[in-house]
Amino acid sequence: MYGWIWRHLPGNAWVRALVSLMLALIVVYVLFQYVFPWAEPLLPFNDVTVDNGMAAVR
């Protein structure tokens, strides 16, 4: 996959490296701005199983 992307980018190696870095930054931005906030309510990170401070007494 990465080879396919590299072959289809324009320019020499330096331009390809810069364009691929920009593409990676755009992907990270889209993930943090749109995908992760959308998926956060669907994930069970806030489902805790702790009681109301009432520990079992032995």
URDAWO-V425250 format. One line per field, one symbol per residue. phi: phi as a letter, one per 40 degrees, with the letter a starting at -180 (. if undefined). psi: psi as a letter, one per 40 degrees, with the letter a starting at -180 (. if undefined). burial: # if it has 24 or more other C-alpha atoms within 12 Angstrom, else .. A space follows every 10 residues. Layout:
phi=???
psi=???
burial=???
//
This chain:
phi=.ccccccccc gccccccccc cccccccccc cccbcccccd cccccccbbc ccgccccc
psi=dddddddeii aadddddddd dddddddddd dddddddded deifdegifh afegihh.
burial=.......... .......... .......... .......... .......... ........
//
